[in-house]
Amino acid sequence: MPRAVTDLGQVLDDPSIDVVHICTPNQTHVEMASAAMEAGKHVVVEKPVAVDRPGASMLLDVARRTGRHAAVALTYRGYPMVRRARELVHGGHLGRLRLVHGGYLQDWLSDANGYNWRVDPAAGGVSRAFADIGTHWFDTVEYIARARVVAVMADLATLVPVRHRPVRSGAAFSGASGTTEPVSIETEDVATVLVRFEDGARGTLVVSQVSPGHKNDLTIELSGSDRSLAWAQESPEQLWVGARDESALLARSPSGAGPPVGIPSLPAGHPEGWAEALRDVLRPFYAAISAGGPPPDGADATYPTLADGARGVALIEAVVESARIGRWVDVCPIQTPSEPYGSRTFPGGPVG
Ligand SMILES: NC(=O)c1ccc[n+]([C@@H]2O[C@H](COP(=O)([O-])OP(=O)(O)OC[C@H]3O[C@@H](n4cnc5c(N)ncnc54)[C@H](O)[C@@H]3O)[C@@H](O)[C@H]2O)c1
């Protein structure tokens, strides 16, 4: 029976609840997820898992110490054709990776009436467009390519410098209505990022939340020495495979990448989309909890872990720093702190 409460403490005190999904504004993730794990709950944490390096590091520490399963909703890994692309790369079909490019374009903040907690650094963090959607692009690329980005050169721009904030409440994913007040905006509307991979491959990414007509336009193309692969989130059941002699458009098929082990999927020809992708990211997480084993450690993970989430935070940090100093910046892994979690505890009380 569905039940709603406004106090996280009531959720954490309820022994019938095994898993807590943290789907609140970014700035709240670390304290809420930590409190949930300390209370013995497994967690699903939304991206970005933290708004800074210390927060991500603390989350890793709490997860390790409490032994709880902790997944991150890196949704795009769940698409069948993304997994198919990963298999093709693993099978050597691309040859040596040379170039990765693409974009993540949206339009919901195109005009000054677009307002949401994300534009406020106090709620969303210092990066907005990159943290919100650019991190998805990087995670999906690294997941497909099985290659790490080691350095970035980024330019961030705020192209709508003043927005109209609703005086009473924020309107998610829509223009504000009613009384508003002007607010100066510091977080970026667009990010352009040059990328270097560990094996010498190069890349480029364009991120925007102010590109009219683009709704959730995530595109990825990888070129290797033998073949290229291209995937677009808005046509998710297709994967383009390019070669010098003959190119092909693959459709999801029973012989292609199936769902993660043990997960029923719709038969080919019955289009799957964003909701099914999120389902397929989370089902292995719930299966792992049901199996009763410890959380996965590293490469054996069947679901995106906090380490993957912390990787996104490291990328945000590198992109923001690169834009600040105008130079290439290395992406430095986030470690678990040697010190215990310390005095940061969830303050409790009603939630808004
Ligand atoms: N994985 C994905 O593909 C994906 C997609 C969308 C959003 N997200 C992430 O999900 C999170 C939420 O984004 P959204 O678009 O759903 O935001 P939203 O504004 O639509 O929803 C946030 C919810 O959190 C509640 N809330 C705010 N402060 C709270 C508090 N202190 N305690 C308890 N509840 C509180 C609000 O009432 C609201 O219901 C963000 O971190 C975002 O990055 C991830």
Ligand as a Chemical Component Dictionary entry (heavy atoms), coordinates in Angstrom:
data_LIG
# 
_chem_comp.id                   LIG 
_chem_comp.type                 NON-POLYMER 
_chem_comp.pdbx_formal_charge   0 
_chem_comp.three_letter_code    LIG 
# 
loop_
_chem_comp_atom.comp_id 
_chem_comp_atom.atom_id 
_chem_comp_atom.alt_atom_id 
_chem_comp_atom.type_symbol 
_chem_comp_atom.charge 
_chem_comp_atom.model_Cartn_x 
_chem_comp_atom.model_Cartn_y 
_chem_comp_atom.model_Cartn_z 
_chem_comp_atom.pdbx_ordinal 
LIG N1  N1  N 0  19.016 9.619  -13.810 1  
LIG C1  C1  C 0  18.356 10.455 -14.590 2  
LIG O1  O1  O 0  18.259 10.245 -15.781 3  
LIG C2  C2  C 0  17.719 11.673 -13.967 4  
LIG C3  C3  C 0  16.656 12.342 -14.614 5  
LIG C4  C4  C 0  16.071 13.428 -13.966 6  
LIG C5  C5  C 0  16.543 13.844 -12.725 7  
LIG N2  N2  N 1  17.589 13.199 -12.146 8  
LIG C6  C6  C 0  18.112 13.613 -10.843 9  
LIG O2  O2  O 0  17.083 13.443 -9.874  10 
LIG C7  C7  C 0  17.185 14.440 -8.876  11 
LIG C8  C8  C 0  15.847 15.172 -8.787  12 
LIG O3  O3  O 0  15.595 15.814 -10.021 13 
LIG P1  P1  P 0  14.077 16.107 -10.494 14 
LIG O4  O4  O 0  14.114 16.627 -11.865 15 
LIG O5  O5  O -1 13.246 14.884 -10.232 16 
LIG O6  O6  O 0  13.702 17.259 -9.494  17 
LIG P2  P2  P 0  12.234 17.710 -9.073  18 
LIG O7  O7  O 0  12.361 19.131 -8.634  19 
LIG O8  O8  O 0  11.249 17.350 -10.121 20 
LIG O9  O9  O 0  11.938 16.756 -7.820  21 
LIG C9  C9  C 0  12.665 16.885 -6.632  22 
LIG C10 C10 C 0  11.780 16.399 -5.496  23 
LIG O10 O10 O 0  12.526 16.502 -4.281  24 
LIG C11 C11 C 0  11.689 17.065 -3.271  25 
LIG N3  N3  N 0  12.558 17.720 -2.308  26 
LIG C12 C12 C 0  13.221 18.897 -2.442  27 
LIG N4  N4  N 0  13.962 19.137 -1.334  28 
LIG C13 C13 C 0  13.768 18.081 -0.509  29 
LIG C14 C14 C 0  14.251 17.769 0.796   30 
LIG N5  N5  N 0  15.091 18.554 1.433   31 
LIG N6  N6  N 0  13.818 16.613 1.337   32 
LIG C15 C15 C 0  12.973 15.785 0.671   33 
LIG N7  N7  N 0  12.478 16.057 -0.551  34 
LIG C16 C16 C 0  12.877 17.190 -1.117  35 
LIG C17 C17 C 0  10.768 18.036 -4.009  36 
LIG O11 O11 O 0  9.601  18.269 -3.275  37 
LIG C18 C18 C 0  10.505 17.239 -5.289  38 
LIG O12 O12 O 0  9.433  16.344 -5.107  39 
LIG C19 C19 C 0  18.348 15.344 -9.302  40 
LIG O13 O13 O 0  19.497 14.985 -8.598  41 
LIG C20 C20 C 0  18.505 15.063 -10.778 42 
LIG O14 O14 O 0  19.835 15.256 -11.227 43 
LIG C21 C21 C 0  18.162 12.122 -12.752 44 
# 
loop_
_chem_comp_bond.comp_id 
_chem_comp_bond.atom_id_1 
_chem_comp_bond.atom_id_2 
_chem_comp_bond.value_order 
_chem_comp_bond.pdbx_ordinal 
LIG N1  C1  SING 1  
LIG C1  O1  DOUB 2  
LIG C1  C2  SING 3  
LIG C2  C3  SING 4  
LIG C2  C21 DOUB 5  
LIG C3  C4  DOUB 6  
LIG C4  C5  SING 7  
LIG C5  N2  DOUB 8  
LIG N2  C6  SING 9  
LIG N2  C21 SING 10 
LIG C6  O2  SING 11 
LIG C6  C20 SING 12 
LIG O2  C7  SING 13 
LIG C7  C8  SING 14 
LIG C7  C19 SING 15 
LIG C8  O3  SING 16 
LIG O3  P1  SING 17 
LIG P1  O4  DOUB 18 
LIG P1  O5  SING 19 
LIG P1  O6  SING 20 
LIG O6  P2  SING 21 
LIG P2  O7  DOUB 22 
LIG P2  O8  SING 23 
LIG P2  O9  SING 24 
LIG O9  C9  SING 25 
LIG C9  C10 SING 26 
LIG C10 O10 SING 27 
LIG C10 C18 SING 28 
LIG O10 C11 SING 29 
LIG C11 N3  SING 30 
LIG C11 C17 SING 31 
LIG N3  C12 SING 32 
LIG N3  C16 SING 33 
LIG C12 N4  DOUB 34 
LIG N4  C13 SING 35 
LIG C13 C14 SING 36 
LIG C13 C16 DOUB 37 
LIG C14 N5  SING 38 
LIG C14 N6  DOUB 39 
LIG N6  C15 SING 40 
LIG C15 N7  DOUB 41 
LIG N7  C16 SING 42 
LIG C17 O11 SING 43 
LIG C17 C18 SING 44 
LIG C18 O12 SING 45 
LIG C19 O13 SING 46 
LIG C19 C20 SING 47 
LIG C20 O14 SING 48 
# 
